[in-house]
Amino acid sequence: MSRPRIVVTRRIPQPALDLLNAAGDVWLSPHDRALTREELFDAVQSADAIICLLHDKIDADLLDAAGPQLKVVANVAVGYDNVDTQAIASRGTVWFTNTPGVLTEATADIAFSLILMATRRLGEGERMIRSQTPWSWNMFFMLGTGLQGKTLGIVGLGLIGQATARRAKAFGMEIVYSGRRQADPTIEQELGARYISFDELLETADVVSLHCPLNADTRHLIDADRLRQMRSDAYLINTTRGPVVDEAALAAALRSGELAGAGLDVFEAEPKVDVGLLDLENAVLIPHLGSATIETRTAMGVLAATNAIAVLRGEEPPSPVVRAS
């Protein structure tokens, strides 16, 4: 019996590749970059399993290119705005999986790092040192704002939002949150979190941290109107997906003083960044490092591989999003 053909669209950690190599014949992209659309179509032909990353667009055309023997698409990410899940579900024969849970703590670390960097002007301070700009300590030099007693507003109290809230609580912050539904009372009690409307959160929070998925409802959730709702001394943090924020509107708000600062790990058209943000000292910009630890990226790859292998064996994968019928 022939071994299944497993397509890996870009290099993933070796422990994950070892699992896949033991389970089938692996085609691994020779390029350390995202495949072009044409390259991706060529690669997936006759695949039984596709291990994809967040820059790979998985839609009906790609599924057609793969062929009827395709059994599983395993996304090495928790978010899946790159995947047309309806197209997969309409096939009825293809599983789709993601990698939830394993990147929670690493991403929350980055979210809270951005909060500290933005409120304490850490990026600005480092740039001053590296540029050899003359400076001397005084009582009013590069004053930021403390977090103790301040309010963190979390948009989307999922696993990463909860982990970010735990860090904020340890720093003495008050927690409020908004979302499609109220969290379990035990979670609210643990975090001391209070459920409020999105409008109230924007109007009252000292720091707003975004943890909602990207979909049709959340694209440009934070636009010029929403930014005007926020306090002029507030900070916006985004570690979810770039298009949740209108970058041009954010740059304008930061430049005009409508908003005190922002910290971004994700961008609308990665790796491009709106040029209006690049020269703003009150914007902290880092290149999508949310899950970028050796431990986390390895766990993500291993979970994606485990998902794919389970389906190929006729078993239920650990983290299904779309089930084959």
C-alpha positions as protocol buffer text, in pm:
chain_id: "A"
residue {
  index: 1
  type: MET
  ca { x: 0 y: 0 z: 0 }
}
residue {
  index: 2
  type: SER
  ca { x: 144 y: 338 z: -102 }
}
residue {
  index: 3
  type: ARG
  ca { x: 236 y: 591 z: 162 }
}
residue {
  index: 4
  type: PRO
  ca { x: 32 y: 913 z: 177 }
}
residue {
  index: 5
  type: ARG
  ca { x: 176 y: 1224 z: 11 }
}
residue {
  index: 6
  type: ILE
  ca { x: 218 y: 1503 z: 266 }
}
residue {
  index: 7
  type: VAL
  ca { x: 287 y: 1856 z: 138 }
}
residue {
  index: 8
  type: VAL
  ca { x: 458 y: 2101 z: 375 }
}
residue {
  index: 9
  type: THR
  ca { x: 443 y: 2449 z: 223 }
}
residue {
  index: 10
  type: ARG
  ca { x: 736 y: 2594 z: 420 }
}
residue {
  index: 11
  type: ARG
  ca { x: 996 y: 2459 z: 663 }
}
residue {
  index: 12
  type: ILE
  ca { x: 863 y: 2378 z: 1009 }
}
residue {
  index: 13
  type: PRO
  ca { x: 1055 y: 2258 z: 1319 }
}
residue {
  index: 14
  type: GLN
  ca { x: 1239 y: 1928 z: 1274 }
}
residue {
  index: 15
  type: PRO
  ca { x: 1045 y: 1729 z: 1538 }
}
residue {
  index: 16
  type: ALA
  ca { x: 729 y: 1791 z: 1335 }
}
residue {
  index: 17
  type: LEU
  ca { x: 900 y: 1691 z: 1011 }
}
residue {
  index: 18
  type: ASP
  ca { x: 1029 y: 1374 z: 1177 }
}
residue {
  index: 19
  type: LEU
  ca { x: 673 y: 1275 z: 1266 }
}
residue {
  index: 20
  type: LEU
  ca { x: 552 y: 1343 z: 913 }
}
residue {
  index: 21
  type: ASN
  ca { x: 840 y: 1157 z: 751 }
}
residue {
  index: 22
  type: ALA
  ca { x: 755 y: 851 z: 957 }
}
residue {
  index: 23
  type: ALA
  ca { x: 393 y: 869 z: 846 }
}
residue {
  index: 24
  type: GLY
  ca { x: 423 y: 935 z: 473 }
}
residue {
  index: 25
  type: ASP
  ca { x: 620 y: 1073 z: 179 }
}
residue {
  index: 26
  type: VAL
  ca { x: 686 y: 1438 z: 258 }
}
residue {
  index: 27
  type: TRP
  ca { x: 728 y: 1710 z: -1 }
}
residue {
  index: 28
  type: LEU
  ca { x: 889 y: 2011 z: 169 }
}
residue {
  index: 29
  type: SER
  ca { x: 914 y: 2345 z: -6 }
}
residue {
  index: 30
  type: PRO
  ca { x: 1276 y: 2415 z: -103 }
}
residue {
  index: 31
  type: HIS
  ca { x: 1218 y: 2788 z: -55 }
}
residue {
  index: 32
  type: ASP
  ca { x: 1248 y: 2974 z: 274 }
}
residue {
  index: 33
  type: ARG
  ca { x: 964 y: 3203 z: 175 }
}
residue {
  index: 34
  type: ALA
  ca { x: 596 y: 3189 z: 106 }
}
residue {
  index: 35
  type: LEU
  ca { x: 519 y: 3001 z: -213 }
}
residue {
  index: 36
  type: THR
  ca { x: 369 y: 3192 z: -501 }
}
residue {
  index: 37
  type: ARG
  ca { x: 16 y: 3099 z: -596 }
}
residue {
  index: 38
  type: GLU
  ca { x: 141 y: 2901 z: -897 }
}
residue {
  index: 39
  type: GLU
  ca { x: 403 y: 2721 z: -688 }
}
residue {
  index: 40
  type: LEU
  ca { x: 145 y: 2633 z: -426 }
}
residue {
  index: 41
  type: PHE
  ca { x: -93 y: 2491 z: -688 }
}
residue {
  index: 42
  type: ASP
  ca { x: 185 y: 2278 z: -834 }
}
residue {
  index: 43
  type: ALA
  ca { x: 297 y: 2156 z: -491 }
}
residue {
  index: 44
  type: VAL
  ca { x: -40 y: 2035 z: -365 }
}
residue {
  index: 45
  type: GLN
  ca { x: -129 y: 1817 z: -663 }
}
residue {
  index: 46
  type: SER
  ca { x: -215 y: 1463 z: -550 }
}
residue {
  index: 47
  type: ALA
  ca { x: -158 y: 1555 z: -184 }
}
residue {
  index: 48
  type: ASP
  ca { x: -328 y: 1349 z: 84 }
}
residue {
  index: 49
  type: ALA
  ca { x: -239 y: 1610 z: 347 }
}
residue {
  index: 50
  type: ILE
  ca { x: -137 y: 1976 z: 333 }
}
residue {
  index: 51
  type: ILE
  ca { x: 54 y: 2139 z: 619 }
}
residue {
  index: 52
  type: CYS
  ca { x: 12 y: 2511 z: 558 }
}
residue {
  index: 53
  type: LEU
  ca { x: 106 y: 2838 z: 725 }
}
residue {
  index: 54
  type: LEU
  ca { x: -77 y: 3164 z: 777 }
}
residue {
  index: 55
  type: HIS
  ca { x: 52 y: 3316 z: 451 }
}
residue {
  index: 56
  type: ASP
  ca { x: -92 y: 3032 z: 239 }
}
residue {
  index: 57
  type: LYS
  ca { x: -434 y: 3104 z: 91 }
}
residue {
  index: 58
  type: ILE
  ca { x: -643 y: 2790 z: 107 }
}
residue {
  index: 59
  type: ASP
  ca { x: -957 y: 2823 z: -104 }
}
residue {
  index: 60
  type: ALA
  ca { x: -1178 y: 2622 z: -339 }
}
residue {
  index: 61
  type: ASP
  ca { x: -938 y: 2658 z: -631 }
}
residue {
  index: 62
  type: LEU
  ca { x: -649 y: 2521 z: -427 }
}
residue {
  index: 63
  type: LEU
  ca { x: -861 y: 2230 z: -306 }
}
residue {
  index: 64
  type: ASP
  ca { x: -947 y: 2153 z: -667 }
}
residue {
  index: 65
  type: ALA
  ca { x: -576 y: 2161 z: -755 }
}
residue {
  index: 66
  type: ALA
  ca { x: -501 y: 1914 z: -477 }
}
residue {
  index: 67
  type: GLY
  ca { x: -755 y: 1664 z: -605 }
}
residue {
  index: 68
  type: PRO
  ca { x: -1020 y: 1433 z: -460 }
}
residue {
  index: 69
  type: GLN
  ca { x: -779 y: 1224 z: -252 }
}
residue {
  index: 70
  type: LEU
  ca { x: -703 y: 1518 z: -19 }
}
residue {
  index: 71
  type: LYS
  ca { x: -802 y: 1426 z: 337 }
}
residue {
  index: 72
  type: VAL
  ca { x: -672 y: 1702 z: 563 }
}
residue {
  index: 73
  type: VAL
  ca { x: -545 y: 2060 z: 567 }
}
residue {
  index: 74
  type: ALA
  ca { x: -351 y: 2135 z: 886 }
}
residue {
  index: 75
  type: ASN
  ca { x: -285 y: 2504 z: 951 }
}
residue {
  index: 76
  type: VAL
  ca { x: 19 y: 2581 z: 1167 }
}
residue {
  index: 77
  type: ALA
  ca { x: -158 y: 2867 z: 1346 }
}
residue {
  index: 78
  type: VAL
  ca { x: -450 y: 2917 z: 1578 }
}
residue {
  index: 79
  type: GLY
  ca { x: -609 y: 3182 z: 1355 }
}
residue {
  index: 80
  type: TYR
  ca { x: -730 y: 3072 z: 1012 }
}
residue {
  index: 81
  type: ASP
  ca { x: -836 y: 3382 z: 822 }
}
residue {
  index: 82
  type: ASN
  ca { x: -616 y: 3246 z: 540 }
}
residue {
  index: 83
  type: VAL
  ca { x: -851 y: 2948 z: 497 }
}
residue {
  index: 84
  type: ASP
  ca { x: -1194 y: 2933 z: 334 }
}
residue {
  index: 85
  type: THR
  ca { x: -1351 y: 2695 z: 583 }
}
residue {
  index: 86
  type: GLN
  ca { x: -1680 y: 2694 z: 392 }
}
residue {
  index: 87
  type: ALA
  ca { x: -1502 y: 2568 z: 82 }
}
residue {
  index: 88
  type: ILE
  ca { x: -1349 y: 2287 z: 288 }
}
residue {
  index: 89
  type: ALA
  ca { x: -1679 y: 2202 z: 457 }
}
residue {
  index: 90
  type: SER
  ca { x: -1857 y: 2187 z: 120 }
}
residue {
  index: 91
  type: ARG
  ca { x: -1621 y: 1908 z: 12 }
}
residue {
  index: 92
  type: GLY
  ca { x: -1743 y: 1689 z: 296 }
}
residue {
  index: 93
  type: THR
  ca { x: -1432 y: 1471 z: 272 }
}
residue {
  index: 94
  type: VAL
  ca { x: -1161 y: 1705 z: 401 }
}
residue {
  index: 95
  type: TRP
  ca { x: -1071 y: 1780 z: 761 }
}
residue {
  index: 96
  type: PHE
  ca { x: -932 y: 2119 z: 860 }
}
residue {
  index: 97
  type: THR
  ca { x: -734 y: 2169 z: 1181 }
}
residue {
  index: 98
  type: ASN
  ca { x: -548 y: 2446 z: 1363 }
}
residue {
  index: 99
  type: THR
  ca { x: -309 y: 2475 z: 1659 }
}
residue {
  index: 100
  type: PRO
  ca { x: -491 y: 2628 z: 1956 }
}
residue {
  index: 101
  type: GLY
  ca { x: -360 y: 2637 z: 2312 }
}
residue {
  index: 102
  type: VAL
  ca { x: 10 y: 2583 z: 2244 }
}
residue {
  index: 103
  type: LEU
  ca { x: 83 y: 2949 z: 2162 }
}
residue {
  index: 104
  type: THR
  ca { x: -130 y: 3109 z: 2434 }
}
residue {
  index: 105
  type: GLU
  ca { x: 141 y: 3199 z: 2684 }
}
residue {
  index: 106
  type: ALA
  ca { x: 397 y: 3316 z: 2428 }
}
residue {
  index: 107
  type: THR
  ca { x: 147 y: 3547 z: 2259 }
}
residue {
  index: 108
  type: ALA
  ca { x: 28 y: 3686 z: 2593 }
}
residue {
  index: 109
  type: ASP
  ca { x: 392 y: 3756 z: 2681 }
}
residue {
  index: 110
  type: ILE
  ca { x: 425 y: 3963 z: 2363 }
}
residue {
  index: 111
  type: ALA
  ca { x: 96 y: 4145 z: 2428 }
}
residue {
  index: 112
  type: PHE
  ca { x: 207 y: 4248 z: 2772 }
}
residue {
  index: 113
  type: SER
  ca { x: 556 y: 4332 z: 2647 }
}
residue {
  index: 114
  type: LEU
  ca { x: 396 y: 4574 z: 2401 }
}
residue {
  index: 115
  type: ILE
  ca { x: 190 y: 4726 z: 2682 }
}
residue {
  index: 116
  type: LEU
  ca { x: 508 y: 4791 z: 2881 }
}
residue {
  index: 117
  type: MET
  ca { x: 702 y: 4916 z: 2578 }
}
residue {
  index: 118
  type: ALA
  ca { x: 429 y: 5158 z: 2476 }
}
residue {
  index: 119
  type: THR
  ca { x: 342 y: 5295 z: 2819 }
}
residue {
  index: 120
  type: ARG
  ca { x: 706 y: 5328 z: 2936 }
}
residue {
  index: 121
  type: ARG
  ca { x: 849 y: 5447 z: 2602 }
}
residue {
  index: 122
  type: LEU
  ca { x: 1103 y: 5166 z: 2591 }
}
residue {
  index: 123
  type: GLY
  ca { x: 1143 y: 5155 z: 2213 }
}
residue {
  index: 124
  type: GLU
  ca { x: 1191 y: 5529 z: 2202 }
}
residue {
  index: 125
  type: GLY
  ca { x: 1452 y: 5509 z: 2477 }
}
residue {
  index: 126
  type: GLU
  ca { x: 1650 y: 5235 z: 2304 }
}
residue {
  index: 127
  type: ARG
  ca { x: 1647 y: 5424 z: 1975 }
}
residue {
  index: 128
  type: MET
  ca { x: 1786 y: 5728 z: 2156 }
}
residue {
  index: 129
  type: ILE
  ca { x: 2076 y: 5527 z: 2298 }
}
residue {
  index: 130
  type: ARG
  ca { x: 2156 y: 5350 z: 1970 }
}
residue {
  index: 131
  type: SER
  ca { x: 2151 y: 5678 z: 1773 }
}
residue {
  index: 132
  type: GLN
  ca { x: 2395 y: 5826 z: 2026 }
}
residue {
  index: 133
  type: THR
  ca { x: 2163 y: 6118 z: 2087 }
}
residue {
  index: 134
  type: PRO
  ca { x: 2292 y: 6320 z: 2385 }
}
residue {
  index: 135
  type: TRP
  ca { x: 2085 y: 6277 z: 2700 }
}
residue {
  index: 136
  type: SER
  ca { x: 2103 y: 6322 z: 3075 }
}
residue {
  index: 137
  type: TRP
  ca { x: 1879 y: 6205 z: 3355 }
}
residue {
  index: 138
  type: ASN
  ca { x: 1636 y: 6450 z: 3513 }
}
residue {
  index: 139
  type: MET
  ca { x: 1302 y: 6430 z: 3693 }
}
residue {
  index: 140
  type: PHE
  ca { x: 1104 y: 6485 z: 3375 }
}
residue {
  index: 141
  type: PHE
  ca { x: 1310 y: 6287 z: 3124 }
}
residue {
  index: 142
  type: MET
  ca { x: 1105 y: 6050 z: 2902 }
}
residue {
  index: 143
  type: LEU
  ca { x: 819 y: 6014 z: 3145 }
}
residue {
  index: 144
  type: GLY
  ca { x: 578 y: 5732 z: 3069 }
}
residue {
  index: 145
  type: THR
  ca { x: 277 y: 5610 z: 3259 }
}
residue {
  index: 146
  type: GLY
  ca { x: 248 y: 5340 z: 3525 }
}
residue {
  index: 147
  type: LEU
  ca { x: 5 y: 5050 z: 3504 }
}
residue {
  index: 148
  type: GLN
  ca { x: -90 y: 5002 z: 3868 }
}
residue {
  index: 149
  type: GLY
  ca { x: -455 y: 5092 z: 3920 }
}
residue {
  index: 150
  type: LYS
  ca { x: -511 y: 5146 z: 3548 }
}
residue {
  index: 151
  type: THR
  ca { x: -774 y: 4962 z: 3343 }
}
residue {
  index: 152
  type: LEU
  ca { x: -695 y: 4707 z: 3073 }
}
residue {
  index: 153
  type: GLY
  ca { x: -975 y: 4658 z: 2823 }
}
residue {
  index: 154
  type: ILE
  ca { x: -957 y: 4320 z: 2648 }
}
residue {
  index: 155
  type: VAL
  ca { x: -1147 y: 4273 z: 2323 }
}
residue {
  index: 156
  type: GLY
  ca { x: -1204 y: 3898 z: 2307 }
}
residue {
  index: 157
  type: LEU
  ca { x: -1149 y: 3709 z: 2633 }
}
residue {
  index: 158
  type: GLY
  ca { x: -1038 y: 3380 z: 2478 }
}
residue {
  index: 159
  type: LEU
  ca { x: -735 y: 3184 z: 2593 }
}
residue {
  index: 160
  type: ILE
  ca { x: -484 y: 3450 z: 2489 }
}
residue {
  index: 161
  type: GLY
  ca { x: -700 y: 3730 z: 2625 }
}
residue {
  index: 162
  type: GLN
  ca { x: -727 y: 3547 z: 2957 }
}
residue {
  index: 163
  type: ALA
  ca { x: -352 y: 3489 z: 2974 }
}
residue {
  index: 164
  type: THR
  ca { x: -291 y: 3859 z: 2904 }
}
residue {
  index: 165
  type: ALA
  ca { x: -539 y: 3949 z: 3177 }
}
residue {
  index: 166
  type: ARG
  ca { x: -351 y: 3732 z: 3429 }
}
residue {
  index: 167
  type: ARG
  ca { x: -33 y: 3924 z: 3356 }
}
residue {
  index: 168
  type: ALA
  ca { x: -215 y: 4254 z: 3388 }
}
residue {
  index: 169
  type: LYS
  ca { x: -370 y: 4150 z: 3719 }
}
residue {
  index: 170
  type: ALA
  ca { x: -22 y: 4072 z: 3855 }
}
residue {
  index: 171
  type: PHE
  ca { x: 74 y: 4431 z: 3765 }
}
residue {
  index: 172
  type: GLY
  ca { x: -220 y: 4567 z: 3963 }
}
residue {
  index: 173
  type: MET
  ca { x: -446 y: 4652 z: 3670 }
}
residue {
  index: 174
  type: GLU
  ca { x: -823 y: 4638 z: 3666 }
}
residue {
  index: 175
  type: ILE
  ca { x: -969 y: 4414 z: 3392 }
}
residue {
  index: 176
  type: VAL
  ca { x: -1270 y: 4481 z: 3176 }
}
residue {
  index: 177
  type: TYR
  ca { x: -1359 y: 4296 z: 2858 }
}
residue {
  index: 178
  type: SER
  ca { x: -1604 y: 4284 z: 2569 }
}
residue {
  index: 179
  type: GLY
  ca { x: -1691 y: 4015 z: 2318 }
}
residue {
  index: 180
  type: ARG
  ca { x: -1970 y: 3823 z: 2153 }
}
residue {
  index: 181
  type: ARG
  ca { x: -2055 y: 3648 z: 2476 }
}
residue {
  index: 182
  type: GLN
  ca { x: -1983 y: 3673 z: 2846 }
}
residue {
  index: 183
  type: ALA
  ca { x: -1713 y: 3449 z: 2989 }
}
residue {
  index: 184
  type: ASP
  ca { x: -1774 y: 3173 z: 3241 }
}
residue {
  index: 185
  type: PRO
  ca { x: -1827 y: 3320 z: 3592 }
}
residue {
  index: 186
  type: THR
  ca { x: -1531 y: 3122 z: 3727 }
}
residue {
  index: 187
  type: ILE
  ca { x: -1300 y: 3290 z: 3475 }
}
residue {
  index: 188
  type: GLU
  ca { x: -1443 y: 3632 z: 3560 }
}
residue {
  index: 189
  type: GLN
  ca { x: -1387 y: 3563 z: 3928 }
}
residue {
  index: 190
  type: GLU
  ca { x: -1030 y: 3442 z: 3878 }
}
residue {
  index: 191
  type: LEU
  ca { x: -935 y: 3747 z: 3675 }
}
residue {
  index: 192
  type: GLY
  ca { x: -1153 y: 3998 z: 3856 }
}
residue {
  index: 193
  type: ALA
  ca { x: -1281 y: 4079 z: 3508 }
}
residue {
  index: 194
  type: ARG
  ca { x: -1596 y: 4274 z: 3433 }
}
residue {
  index: 195
  type: TYR
  ca { x: -1800 y: 4232 z: 3113 }
}
residue {
  index: 196
  type: ILE
  ca { x: -1897 y: 4563 z: 2950 }
}
residue {
  index: 197
  type: SER
  ca { x: -2005 y: 4685 z: 2608 }
}
residue {
  index: 198
  type: PHE
  ca { x: -1746 y: 4749 z: 2339 }
}
residue {
  index: 199
  type: ASP
  ca { x: -1836 y: 5119 z: 2338 }
}
residue {
  index: 200
  type: GLU
  ca { x: -1785 y: 5149 z: 2714 }
}
residue {
  index: 201
  type: LEU
  ca { x: -1456 y: 4962 z: 2693 }
}
residue {
  index: 202
  type: LEU
  ca { x: -1319 y: 5199 z: 2429 }
}
residue {
  index: 203
  type: GLU
  ca { x: -1436 y: 5504 z: 2619 }
}
residue {
  index: 204
  type: THR
  ca { x: -1296 y: 5407 z: 2960 }
}
residue {
  index: 205
  type: ALA
  ca { x: -993 y: 5176 z: 2928 }
}
residue {
  index: 206
  type: ASP
  ca { x: -639 y: 5306 z: 2974 }
}
residue {
  index: 207
  type: VAL
  ca { x: -508 y: 5026 z: 2753 }
}
residue {
  index: 208
  type: VAL
  ca { x: -710 y: 4839 z: 2488 }
}
residue {
  index: 209
  type: SER
  ca { x: -569 y: 4499 z: 2385 }
}
residue {
  index: 210
  type: LEU
  ca { x: -715 y: 4320 z: 2084 }
}
residue {
  index: 211
  type: HIS
  ca { x: -755 y: 3941 z: 2094 }
}
residue {
  index: 212
  type: CYS
  ca { x: -1051 y: 3880 z: 1862 }
}
residue {
  index: 213
  type: PRO
  ca { x: -1023 y: 3667 z: 1546 }
}
residue {
  index: 214
  type: LEU
  ca { x: -1017 y: 3831 z: 1205 }
}
residue {
  index: 215
  type: ASN
  ca { x: -1341 y: 3785 z: 1013 }
}
residue {
  index: 216
  type: ALA
  ca { x: -1589 y: 3996 z: 819 }
}
residue {
  index: 217
  type: ASP
  ca { x: -1721 y: 4151 z: 1140 }
}
residue {
  index: 218
  type: THR
  ca { x: -1382 y: 4243 z: 1287 }
}
residue {
  index: 219
  type: ARG
  ca { x: -1202 y: 4372 z: 977 }
}
residue {
  index: 220
  type: HIS
  ca { x: -1121 y: 4737 z: 1060 }
}
residue {
  index: 221
  type: LEU
  ca { x: -1302 y: 4693 z: 1390 }
}
residue {
  index: 222
  type: ILE
  ca { x: -1074 y: 4974 z: 1508 }
}
residue {
  index: 223
  type: ASP
  ca { x: -1123 y: 5252 z: 1256 }
}
residue {
  index: 224
  type: ALA
  ca { x: -1112 y: 5631 z: 1276 }
}
residue {
  index: 225
  type: ASP
  ca { x: -1449 y: 5652 z: 1452 }
}
residue {
  index: 226
  type: ARG
  ca { x: -1353 y: 5391 z: 1711 }
}
residue {
  index: 227
  type: LEU
  ca { x: -1018 y: 5558 z: 1771 }
}
residue {
  index: 228
  type: ARG
  ca { x: -1199 y: 5884 z: 1845 }
}
residue {
  index: 229
  type: GLN
  ca { x: -1400 y: 5700 z: 2109 }
}
residue {
  index: 230
  type: MET
  ca { x: -1083 y: 5614 z: 2297 }
}
residue {
  index: 231
  type: ARG
  ca { x: -930 y: 5847 z: 2553 }
}
residue {
  index: 232
  type: SER
  ca { x: -649 y: 6068 z: 2430 }
}
residue {
  index: 233
  type: ASP
  ca { x: -422 y: 5925 z: 2701 }
}
residue {
  index: 234
  type: ALA
  ca { x: -501 y: 5561 z: 2611 }
}
residue {
  index: 235
  type: TYR
  ca { x: -294 y: 5297 z: 2434 }
}
residue {
  index: 236
  type: LEU
  ca { x: -393 y: 5041 z: 2169 }
}
residue {
  index: 237
  type: ILE
  ca { x: -227 y: 4696 z: 2151 }
}
residue {
  index: 238
  type: ASN
  ca { x: -276 y: 4452 z: 1861 }
}
residue {
  index: 239
  type: THR
  ca { x: -140 y: 4096 z: 1865 }
}
residue {
  index: 240
  type: THR
  ca { x: -427 y: 3928 z: 1679 }
}
residue {
  index: 241
  type: ARG
  ca { x: -437 y: 4004 z: 1304 }
}
residue {
  index: 242
  type: GLY
  ca { x: -334 y: 4326 z: 1131 }
}
residue {
  index: 243
  type: PRO
  ca { x: -656 y: 4403 z: 940 }
}
residue {
  index: 244
  type: VAL
  ca { x: -850 y: 4431 z: 1266 }
}
residue {
  index: 245
  type: VAL
  ca { x: -698 y: 4782 z: 1281 }
}
residue {
  index: 246
  type: ASP
  ca { x: -714 y: 5051 z: 1013 }
}
residue {
  index: 247
  type: GLU
  ca { x: -341 y: 5135 z: 1015 }
}
residue {
  index: 248
  type: ALA
  ca { x: -376 y: 5463 z: 828 }
}
residue {
  index: 249
  type: ALA
  ca { x: -641 y: 5583 z: 1075 }
}
residue {
  index: 250
  type: LEU
  ca { x: -423 y: 5471 z: 1366 }
}
residue {
  index: 251
  type: ALA
  ca { x: -123 y: 5662 z: 1231 }
}
residue {
  index: 252
  type: ALA
  ca { x: -335 y: 5974 z: 1198 }
}
residue {
  index: 253
  type: ALA
  ca { x: -469 y: 5940 z: 1554 }
}
residue {
  index: 254
  type: LEU
  ca { x: -120 y: 5890 z: 1696 }
}
residue {
  index: 255
  type: ARG
  ca { x: 21 y: 6184 z: 1502 }
}
residue {
  index: 256
  type: SER
  ca { x: -259 y: 6421 z: 1602 }
}
residue {
  index: 257
  type: GLY
  ca { x: -252 y: 6328 z: 1971 }
}
residue {
  index: 258
  type: GLU
  ca { x: -594 y: 6164 z: 1966 }
}
residue {
  index: 259
  type: LEU
  ca { x: -422 y: 5857 z: 2110 }
}
residue {
  index: 260
  type: ALA
  ca { x: -120 y: 5839 z: 2341 }
}
residue {
  index: 261
  type: GLY
  ca { x: 46 y: 5534 z: 2189 }
}
residue {
  index: 262
  type: ALA
  ca { x: 16 y: 5194 z: 2027 }
}
residue {
  index: 263
  type: GLY
  ca { x: 197 y: 4861 z: 2017 }
}
residue {
  index: 264
  type: LEU
  ca { x: 160 y: 4642 z: 1708 }
}
residue {
  index: 265
  type: ASP
  ca { x: 287 y: 4289 z: 1644 }
}
residue {
  index: 266
  type: VAL
  ca { x: 74 y: 4241 z: 1331 }
}
residue {
  index: 267
  type: PHE
  ca { x: 0 y: 4454 z: 1025 }
}
residue {
  index: 268
  type: GLU
  ca { x: -260 y: 4488 z: 753 }
}
residue {
  index: 269
  type: ALA
  ca { x: -36 y: 4389 z: 461 }
}
residue {
  index: 270
  type: GLU
  ca { x: 251 y: 4202 z: 625 }
}
residue {
  index: 271
  type: PRO
  ca { x: 539 y: 4243 z: 587 }
}
residue {
  index: 272
  type: LYS
  ca { x: 456 y: 4594 z: 469 }
}
residue {
  index: 273
  type: VAL
  ca { x: 374 y: 4853 z: 734 }
}
residue {
  index: 274
  type: ASP
  ca { x: 181 y: 5174 z: 674 }
}
residue {
  index: 275
  type: VAL
  ca { x: 451 y: 5436 z: 616 }
}
residue {
  index: 276
  type: GLY
  ca { x: 263 y: 5679 z: 840 }
}
residue {
  index: 277
  type: LEU
  ca { x: 355 y: 5467 z: 1142 }
}
residue {
  index: 278
  type: LEU
  ca { x: 727 y: 5436 z: 1074 }
}
residue {
  index: 279
  type: ASP
  ca { x: 844 y: 5774 z: 1204 }
}
residue {
  index: 280
  type: LEU
  ca { x: 614 y: 5790 z: 1506 }
}
residue {
  index: 281
  type: GLU
  ca { x: 792 y: 5762 z: 1840 }
}
residue {
  index: 282
  type: ASN
  ca { x: 465 y: 5668 z: 2011 }
}
residue {
  index: 283
  type: ALA
  ca { x: 420 y: 5358 z: 1792 }
}
residue {
  index: 284
  type: VAL
  ca { x: 595 y: 5036 z: 1897 }
}
residue {
  index: 285
  type: LEU
  ca { x: 630 y: 4807 z: 1593 }
}
residue {
  index: 286
  type: ILE
  ca { x: 758 y: 4448 z: 1604 }
}
residue {
  index: 287
  type: PRO
  ca { x: 753 y: 4184 z: 1324 }
}
residue {
  index: 288
  type: HIS
  ca { x: 483 y: 3931 z: 1420 }
}
residue {
  index: 289
  type: LEU
  ca { x: 671 y: 3772 z: 1711 }
}
residue {
  index: 290
  type: GLY
  ca { x: 365 y: 3657 z: 1908 }
}
residue {
  index: 291
  type: SER
  ca { x: 446 y: 3287 z: 1898 }
}
residue {
  index: 292
  type: ALA
  ca { x: 818 y: 3324 z: 1827 }
}
residue {
  index: 293
  type: THR
  ca { x: 978 y: 3106 z: 2089 }
}
residue {
  index: 294
  type: ILE
  ca { x: 1159 y: 2782 z: 2012 }
}
residue {
  index: 295
  type: GLU
  ca { x: 926 y: 2592 z: 2243 }
}
residue {
  index: 296
  type: THR
  ca { x: 606 y: 2739 z: 2103 }
}
residue {
  index: 297
  type: ARG
  ca { x: 689 y: 2712 z: 1734 }
}
residue {
  index: 298
  type: THR
  ca { x: 798 y: 2351 z: 1788 }
}
residue {
  index: 299
  type: ALA
  ca { x: 473 y: 2273 z: 1970 }
}
residue {
  index: 300
  type: MET
  ca { x: 273 y: 2433 z: 1689 }
}
residue {
  index: 301
  type: GLY
  ca { x: 448 y: 2226 z: 1425 }
}
residue {
  index: 302
  type: VAL
  ca { x: 412 y: 1905 z: 1624 }
}
residue {
  index: 303
  type: LEU
  ca { x: 41 y: 1966 z: 1683 }
}
residue {
  index: 304
  type: ALA
  ca { x: -19 y: 2035 z: 1313 }
}
residue {
  index: 305
  type: ALA
  ca { x: 170 y: 1716 z: 1222 }
}
residue {
  index: 306
  type: THR
  ca { x: -22 y: 1517 z: 1483 }
}
residue {
  index: 307
  type: ASN
  ca { x: -351 y: 1648 z: 1345 }
}
residue {
  index: 308
  type: ALA
  ca { x: -262 y: 1546 z: 991 }
}
residue {
  index: 309
  type: ILE
  ca { x: -132 y: 1203 z: 1088 }
}
residue {
  index: 310
  type: ALA
  ca { x: -443 y: 1127 z: 1293 }
}
residue {
  index: 311
  type: VAL
  ca { x: -667 y: 1198 z: 993 }
}
residue {
  index: 312
  type: LEU
  ca { x: -448 y: 991 z: 761 }
}
residue {
  index: 313
  type: ARG
  ca { x: -489 y: 701 z: 1005 }
}
residue {
  index: 314
  type: GLY
  ca { x: -866 y: 742 z: 1008 }
}
residue {
  index: 315
  type: GLU
  ca { x: -869 y: 890 z: 1359 }
}
residue {
  index: 316
  type: GLU
  ca { x: -1012 y: 1206 z: 1514 }
}
residue {
  index: 317
  type: PRO
  ca { x: -743 y: 1480 z: 1515 }
}
residue {
  index: 318
  type: PRO
  ca { x: -670 y: 1667 z: 1843 }
}
residue {
  index: 319
  type: SER
  ca { x: -787 y: 2009 z: 1720 }
}
residue {
  index: 320
  type: PRO
  ca { x: -1045 y: 1991 z: 1442 }
}
residue {
  index: 321
  type: VAL
  ca { x: -1211 y: 2304 z: 1304 }
}
residue {
  index: 322
  type: VAL
  ca { x: -1395 y: 2144 z: 1010 }
}
residue {
  index: 323
  type: ARG
  ca { x: -1480 y: 1773 z: 1025 }
}
residue {
  index: 324
  type: ALA
  ca { x: -1514 y: 1548 z: 725 }
}
residue {
  index: 325
  type: SER
  ca { x: -1856 y: 1388 z: 702 }
}
